[in-house]
Amino acid sequence: MNLLTTIKTSVIAALLLFIPFSHAEQKETLGDWDVHYIVFGTPFLTPEVAKSYGIVRSKFNALVNISVLDSDTQKAQTVAMSGTARNLLGTSKPLSFKKVVDGNAIYYLAILPFRDQETYRFSVEIQQGGKTQTLQFQQKMYVD
């Protein structure tokens, strides 16, 4: 089973088993890009997948998964990505993204430690050549 299939399976499991934690995958069009993003608890990854990508499975860790596609061709884009997650008290946590290539798909993954029922405002800067776009979204996190 490849990473794409495993992540999709994990996301589906997350959605079916614990709908309040994970909003369905979301998409925003930023300039020439379709940016897909989802945040879900790391326990929904299989132990094998988590281990192979160095992800610590914990009910207090969320996985931020972002992919950037060309709006016209839907081809996965190689970009530079950095970001922060800020809770409602103003505490900011940097997001360190790891690029994962699986066939034609490219994912950018970051781990976010959190506490139950914390709401985070995400700001992710995406750069490619001279183009820069900022993805912003908010999500409330729950411990399973």
NUKE-135050 format. One line per 2 residues: number of its first residue (from 0); their letters; for each residue x, y, z of N, C-alpha, C. Coordinates in steps of 0.001 Angstrom, whole numbers, plus 500000, padded with zeros to 6 digits. Layout:
// NUKE-135050
NUM	a	X,Y,Z,X,Y,Z,X,Y,Z; ...
// end
This chain:
// NUKE-135050
0	mn	500850,498834,500000,500000,500000,500000,500900,501235,500000; 500664,502192,499089,501507,503373,499043,501024,504425,500042
2	ll	501837,505471,500241,501519,506505,501238,500206,507195,500912; 499967,507522,499644,498729,508189,499248,497523,507373,499677
4	tt	497519,506105,499384,496409,505235,499760,496285,505150,501274; 497407,505031,501952,497393,504919,503409,496877,506193,504051
6	ik	497342,507353,503560,496868,508616,504128,495383,508785,503850; 494953,508480,502628,493521,508590,502320,492712,507656,503214
8	ts	493201,506435,503404,492514,505495,504274,492482,506017,505700; 493600,506572,506165,493663,507128,507514,492713,508305,507663
10	vi	492656,509152,506643,491764,510311,506691,490311,509849,506720; 489970,508886,505887,488600,508367,505886,488259,507773,507246
12	aa	489191,507011,507804,488967,506445,509135,488770,507551,510157; 489586,508595,510063,489464,509715,511003,488089,510367,510875
14	ll	487647,510537,509662,486352,511175,509450,485203,510303,509946; 485308,509014,509716,484233,508114,510127,484215,507868,511632
16	lf	485404,507760,512233,485479,507416,513645,485357,508614,514571; 485767,509787,514094,485784,510917,514997,485549,512210,514237
18	ip	484366,512373,513719,484007,513515,512896,484299,514856,513569; 484034,515068,514872,484272,516385,515447,485733,516835,515369
20	fs	486684,515889,515397,488088,516290,515387,488501,516835,514035; 488096,516171,512994,488626,516484,511684,487535,516984,510754
22	ha	487712,518184,510295,486830,518690,509247,487279,517999,507972; 486355,517761,507063,486730,517112,505804,487820,517925,505120
24	eq	488558,517247,504259,489609,517950,503529,489038,519226,502948; 489816,520276,503003,489366,521569,502507,490297,522032,501412
26	ke	489795,522936,500567,490580,523441,499451,490376,524940,499323; 491471,525628,499046,491408,527046,498718,492207,527266,497446
28	tl	491701,528123,496596,492445,528518,495414,493195,529791,495757; 494517,529720,495665,495391,530853,495953,496210,531125,494703
30	gd	495893,532196,494004,496595,532495,492752,496388,531365,491766; 497495,530788,491284,497453,529707,490284,497398,528324,490922
32	wd	497194,528254,492240,497249,526983,492937,495932,526608,493586; 495648,525319,493583,494599,524749,494428,495344,524133,495614
34	vh	495072,524640,496800,495762,524188,497998,494783,523358,498826; 495090,522076,498982,494266,521153,499759,494915,520989,501132
36	yi	494087,520998,502178,494641,520858,503517,493673,520115,504428; 494261,519437,505401,493482,518728,506407,494354,518582,507652
38	vf	493710,518591,508808,494402,518394,510080,493657,517285,510810; 494383,516248,511241,493739,515148,511960,494716,514542,512963
40	gt	494178,513828,513916,494987,513226,514977,495912,512144,514460; 497141,512120,514960,498114,511122,514514,497748,509685,514886
42	pf	496905,509438,515921,496537,508045,516183,495791,507378,515021; 495278,508163,514087,494565,507583,512952,495514,507046,511890
44	lt	496796,507349,512006,497787,506731,511125,498107,505341,511665; 498396,504420,510771,498808,503102,511245,500197,503242,511870
46	pe	500536,502384,512823,501873,502449,513425,502989,502339,512388; 502788,501517,511356,503807,501325,510333,504055,502610,509538
48	va	502980,503283,509140,503121,504526,508370,503761,505598,509241; 503287,505724,510469,503855,506726,511379,505353,506502,511559
50	ks	505730,505257,511788,507151,504932,512005,507974,505241,510762; 507468,504878,509599,508237,505068,508371,508488,506545,508057
52	yg	507651,507438,508551,507830,508866,508295,508242,509641,509539; 508602,508920,510599,509088,509577,511799,508034,510383,512533
54	iv	506788,509936,512472,505685,510638,513120,505356,509944,514436; 505322,510708,515508,504966,510167,516811,503442,510165,516933
56	rs	502889,508971,517093,501446,508843,517282,501119,509183,518733; 500248,510174,518935,499846,510582,520269,498490,511260,520172
58	kf	497662,511063,521178,496362,511733,521170,496532,513242,521310; 497750,513695,521616,498032,515125,521742,498820,515681,520555
60	na	498921,514914,519460,499586,515375,518239,498601,515338,517072; 498622,516402,516295,497836,516443,515067,498798,516473,513889
62	lv	498346,515934,512762,499110,515969,511525,498471,517010,510605; 499270,517973,510203,498836,518976,509224,499329,518479,507871
64	ni	498413,518263,506938,498733,517706,505627,498277,518700,504567; 499218,519216,503786,498909,520212,502753,499491,519750,501433
66	sv	498713,519892,500369,499231,519637,499025,498864,520824,498144; 499750,521126,497205,499591,522279,496322,499560,521762,494893
68	ld	498474,522070,494197,498303,521631,492813,498169,522832,491895; 498665,522711,490675,498432,523732,489662,496932,523754,489369
70	sd	496323,524929,489402,494865,525033,489219,494403,524513,487867; 495207,524709,486839,494809,524283,485501,495067,522811,485246
72	tq	496279,522351,485552,496672,520980,485206,496438,519979,486335; 496246,520476,487553,496114,519644,488755,497382,518843,489039
74	ka	498520,519293,488495,499809,518644,488748,500349,519118,490099; 500855,518169,490889,501431,518495,492193,502623,519434,492013
76	qt	502726,520405,492908,503765,521417,492834,504804,521232,493939; 506061,521452,493575,507125,521500,494560,507251,522951,494997
78	va	507092,523173,496296,507107,524524,496849,507941,524548,498130; 508207,525747,498614,508770,525924,499950,507594,526301,500842
80	ms	507544,525717,502032,506395,525938,502901,506856,526150,504335; 506314,527164,504980,506574,527403,506397,505306,527996,506995
82	gt	505164,527833,508300,503943,528366,508886,503956,528365,510393; 502866,528878,510934,502661,528900,512378,501216,528550,512681
84	ar	501019,528044,513884,499681,527802,514412,499616,528581,515720; 498616,529450,515845,498491,530304,517019,497165,529994,517706
86	nl	497239,529681,519023,495991,529411,519737,495326,530726,520126; 494137,530656,520712,493368,531862,521008,493981,532703,522124
88	lg	494913,532116,522895,495626,532879,523924,496831,533610,523336; 497123,533355,522063,498234,534016,521387,499524,533236,521369
90	ts	499509,532024,521931,500709,531198,521907,500909,530667,520485; 502079,530935,519935,502379,530551,518561,503319,529351,518537
92	kp	503018,528410,517664,503865,527229,517480,504287,527173,516014; 505599,527079,515775,506055,526986,514379,505690,525622,513795
94	ls	505381,525608,512508,505102,524366,511791,506300,524072,510895; 506906,522923,511110,508052,522503,510321,507568,521423,509346
96	fk	507472,521787,508085,506913,520874,507087,507974,519965,506493; 507581,518714,506325,508425,517701,505688,507758,517350,504351
98	kv	508540,517405,503285,508028,517071,501951,508037,515557,501772; 506893,515023,501325,506777,513596,501055,506304,513439,499604
100	vd	507091,512706,498810,506730,512450,497413,506279,511011,497308; 505094,510818,496750,504546,509478,496571,504002,509383,495149
102	gn	504809,508871,494241,504410,508826,492835,504307,510245,492307; 503142,510594,491767,502921,511940,491244,502417,512905,492314
104	ai	502151,512403,493507,501619,513239,494588,502754,513781,495457; 502559,515015,495928,503504,515633,496855,502699,516155,498040
106	yy	503121,515759,499241,502470,516201,500470,503483,516942,501324; 503001,517917,502060,503810,518626,503039,503168,518356,504388
108	la	503935,517714,505283,503402,517257,506564,504106,517962,507716; 503316,518350,508718,503863,518948,509937,503084,518408,511125
110	il	503763,518291,512246,503135,517829,513487,502835,519043,514359; 501641,519042,514951,501244,520112,515863,500812,519504,517194
112	pf	501603,519714,518260,501149,519302,519591,500022,520235,520044; 499018,519698,520734,497884,520516,521150,497276,519960,522427
114	rd	496373,520734,523008,495591,520305,524169,494129,520198,523740; 493374,519414,524473,491971,519188,524136,491201,520503,524036
116	qe	490432,520630,522991,489536,521741,522700,490251,523073,522485; 491500,523002,522046,492228,524211,521668,491861,524566,520238
118	ty	491674,525849,519997,491428,526347,518652,492708,526996,518151; 493087,526644,516941,494291,527196,516336,493951,527949,515062
120	rf	494655,529051,514879,494613,529802,513623,495926,529509,512905; 495810,528925,511728,496970,528518,510944,497283,529585,509901
122	sv	498554,529864,509731,499035,530755,508679,500229,530062,508036; 500079,529697,506769,501107,528925,506068,501520,529687,504815
124	ei	502801,530011,504743,503339,530705,503577,503850,529678,502582; 503401,529825,501340,503771,528904,500270,504528,529711,499220
126	qq	505739,529245,498877,506569,529968,497916,507034,529046,496805; 507072,529612,495611,507630,528902,494453,508174,529972,493513
128	gg	509485,529972,493316,510080,531027,492492,509754,532390,493093; 509208,533269,492293,508835,534611,492766,507414,534699,493296
130	kt	506697,533573,493315,505300,533590,493777,505226,533215,495249; 504417,533968,495983,504166,533658,497388,502680,533816,497658
132	qt	502103,532840,498331,500705,532892,498757,500641,532475,500217; 499609,532931,500922,499440,532562,502323,498103,531872,502513
134	lq	498161,530662,503030,496967,529896,503382,496644,530185,504836; 495394,530579,505104,494974,530831,506474,493673,530078,506734
136	fq	493632,529400,507883,492416,528710,508288,492448,528520,509794; 491320,528121,510328,491185,527919,511768,490557,526565,512018
138	qk	490999,525901,513106,490410,524614,513457,490494,524381,514954; 489420,523815,515499,489397,523416,516906,489853,521975,516984
140	my	490732,521687,517956,491324,520366,518099,490716,519649,519293; 490547,518345,519151,489985,517512,520215,490890,516312,520474
142	vd	491008,515945,521717,491727,514726,522100,490742,513579,522008; 491173,512491,521345,490309,511322,521208,490394,510477,522445
// end
